[in-house]
Structure formats: structure tokens, C-alpha cells
């Protein structure tokens, strides 16, 4: 959702900024721009389209600059045109600004600024902010930014340059992430660490309401109210090869194939077989507190919301604690009944999703304990929760989430066993469940090795289809939702997920010989019921692709295609059932010529509400 990168040092800034933008492209890719501080002042170039387009325009031009800021955009206000691309400038073209977030009161500010004679040239909310800074500018950029931000409602991560103040970048954040990369006689600014990882592994995460004045050999952090803050330098644990494609055609495919490893990382050091209890110290809860949990609410968005639904099935069945799953965006605007004994769990890969963050803050305001299940260490959600569990999936760059989803479920499995053991599960039951979780990475490896050629073949048969239906029952109903979401996101095929039995109440009207239906039909308590649902589809000439349990020969002649997965404990079966569905979405998208890692209109980290 817009990516920002900035550099001040002694090297040529352009290649550093372009490379940084490419690393951030998953955050938005409808236009991009750059501004460099050169001897004669600020030089800018911006363009609609992806970073490659900007790069082409810049090729052959000569720049000599060791300071600049750059931006890749996901449009909110104003179409993705050259003009609306960032950076934006004040009237005199002497102050340049890039922004991630939304200035909510931009209309009233615009009216005011126009009255004062400012010429507003774009349709964006962002441009208003740079004119506001101009209004306050008297030779001290930091103070002008501070004064302007005190007038602003909304969210921002910004980086600003002023022609009158060489060797300085001013950055600030509220609601949108920003990190300073600490280098040797050079410093960086970025929306996230992937943009700076090639240059430094030392990072300072800006907190809400902080302003940083960054030069090549220093950075000073203050709050909007002018309080001085001591920067806390953190070591980034991600490595550069984790953010490369490493020979895969797309990040999505790489991340699907990384799952055996990422799932191992999610459980590493956390399985205490002696006591049959997972170790999740990050929750910061004593056993007694865990025993006293009376109700759990999950709040999340997108794929993380689907993981939460799976968590609901797991926890209610094995820990016997009532669970509700809320869209984070809805939770905030309802008046949920939040009694003592209730815990809110927020689930987020990025840890920056604006709606999830807002739900977290709302619950904290109401006195609730809020825990997180997050991937990105140091993210806003990770920092603002009272405790939580990292999923340790490593950087996820493909916009469609895959490995984070399975790692979230893995962690939810651990939480389930922990809560269950605090109640009625025996040591042996705890050990058995953890044993099942421990076998999952190997089983995922087995699926990846065996089913991909078959899935690819199936994809060739259906890549011209316009609609897909996904059906599952019980704990595999959320898997049907997630399978459908993956297909929609990357291949632009309309797909819906339904509880298999609900098909009779509407979607069945859509079924004809052109409608492929993916059915998760594992050998469990609802197997026979699912076979009946399959029969209903076949009776109407629908095409059925079944995800079935290895050894199930009965299903083969009832459906058009069967993809087999190994057997595991029923509650952990989503971890296996989703793998062929991720592969199907990926291969369908590739065959349709879609841009898999950057699907149209989507962004990986949605930092606006
Ligand atoms: C966006 C992404 C999805 C993701 C959702 C929630 O919509 O495209 O892949 O599931 O945000 O993101 P989070 O980082 O909070 O899990």
C-alpha cells in the first residue's frame, strides 16, 4: 500500500532507490516516482505504471546525486496517472514529498491553502500536505513538517526533501510503517526492511507520531510534541536470499514451495513432548491466566481471517472455549460485548494492516488483553499487542498469501493444544496432537513433490473458465474460502467458497457442464455427506475436482479428477488440503498470463482503512 524509500550518503542514490523501490513493489504498483537532490536543486521523474517503466524513462539520463527519496503507489485519491504519481511538490518546486497513507481532512485543508494562493496541481490528498509544509517553512524543514502534521488528520508515512537544506531527509509516521536503516556514513528510510536489507541489517523502527531528521551520519528522532526519543537499533534477522526469487519464476511459487521449511520454523523449539504442552512464552501468560480465558475473539482480514476461522474450529473443539471470528474492519465499528475473561487475538502477516491495527487499538482502549499472531518482527501489531506468537515464515513477497497462511494455522494448532492442556486434554492427547503437527512439514513436502504435475494438467483444462465453486465442510470450509480467494486474487476468475451442504441453498443454480467445482472430500466424519454433495453436482453435469485422502479408491469414479493428500488428524487437515489449491490458483494464473506476484488492484500490506 505505497512504498517509500530514501537515501542520504556518499554513493549514487539512483540505483539504491530504484532497487529499493523494486523490493517494495509488492506494496503498490500503479505508478512510481523519484526525486534526487542535485547541485542545481531537486530533479524529479515520475510515471504511471510499474517501476520498470520508470527505470526505462531514467535509462540514459545522467544524474549526480547521493540523496533522494522515491515512491511506488497504490492509488487511493486520484487515478494512477503521471501527474498523480509521487513525489509531490510545493508551489515553488523546492519541497518534495512522498507519502503512504491518507490525509483525511485534505478537502478542508485544500480549500484553505487555495485561498492562501497555493496552486494545487493533482487530485491527490498528498499534495495538500506538501503545500501545508511550504506554508510553515522558514528554513527549518523539521519544524515545518512538525507544524504541518499537527494540522493533519489521517495516516501517514512520509519522507520530505527541501532544496534549501541539502544532506537532510525528514521522515515521519502515523499509522503507516517507516523504518530508518542505519548505515556507515549513510542512512536509509523505507516502508519496510526489505528495501534496505542489501545495505544494512541495522534498523530503527519509527513509532507512532515520531519525526526523524536524517542525515548521512546522524538521525534525530522527536515526537510531534518535540520530545526527544532515543533510537533503539534492532538487528534484522532476514537475509537477502529470503527476498530473492532464487530460481523460481514467481515469489508465489517460491513461497508455496518453502512451506515445509516455514512450517518447521513455526514449531521449532516449541514442542515440549515431555509435558505434552507447547512452549509459547511470547504470549506472556501464566498457566493460571490461560486457564481463566473464557472467550476468544479473533480479528483479521483476508487470508488471515480464513486462518482465524480454522482457529475457531480447532479451539472450540479441543479447548472448549467459545470463539468468535470478526472481520477487523467490522469489529471496530460494532459495539462488541467485551467482558472480563475475553482475549482478542489479532492475526496479521504484515502486522501493519490498518483495519486490524484499529481493531487492536479499539479493544485495548476497552481494557481487553490483546494478543497477536504475526509474521513481521517489529511491525506495529507486534509492538502494540500485549504478547503473541511469531509465525517465523520469513518475508512473504507474493501479494497472495500462501506460506503465512499455513504458518498461522500451525501456530493456531499450538495455541489450541496449549489451551486444551490447561483444561481437559491429557498429556498423551497433547503429545499426540503435537506429534501430528510435527509430521505436517514432511507431509506438505510429499504433496508438493507428488501433485504439482497433476495440478498443472488440471489447470490446462480449466484455464478458460469464468467461474469456480469451492466446497468444504467443517474445518475444511474455511479452506474452500481460501482456495476460492487464491484463485480470484491471482487469476481473476470469479470463485466462491461455500460450506458443501449450503450449495443446495443457492449456488446449485449455477451448476452446469461449464462449472468446475473443487470439493475437499477427506475421509472423516462428514465424508459420506460430502459424497452426497458431489453426487448433486454430478447430477447437474458439473465438473468435480476432489481433494481426497490417500487410499480412498471409492471416490475416483464419482468425480472428474482426484488429487490425493496424506492422512493427518482431522483438525490439522487444512494444512494439507490447502496446498493443491494454492498450486491450482498459481498455475491457472500463469496459464492465463496474469501477473501472479502483483495482481491488479491488490496490495500486500493494506495500510489504509
Ligand atoms: C491484503 C493481502 C492479503 C492479506 C490481507 C491481510 O489484502 O493482499 O494477502 O491476507 O491483506 O493482511 P495481513 O498482513 O494483515 O495478514
Boltz pocket constraint, residues with backbone or C-beta under 6 A from the ligand:
constraints:
  - pocket:
      binder: B
      contacts: [[A, 301], [A, 302], [A, 303], [A, 304], [A, 347], [A, 348], [A, 349], [A, 350], [A, 351], [A, 352], [A, 353], [A, 356], [A, 399], [A, 400], [A, 401], [A, 602], [A, 603], [A, 604], [A, 605], [A, 606]]
      max_distance: 6.0
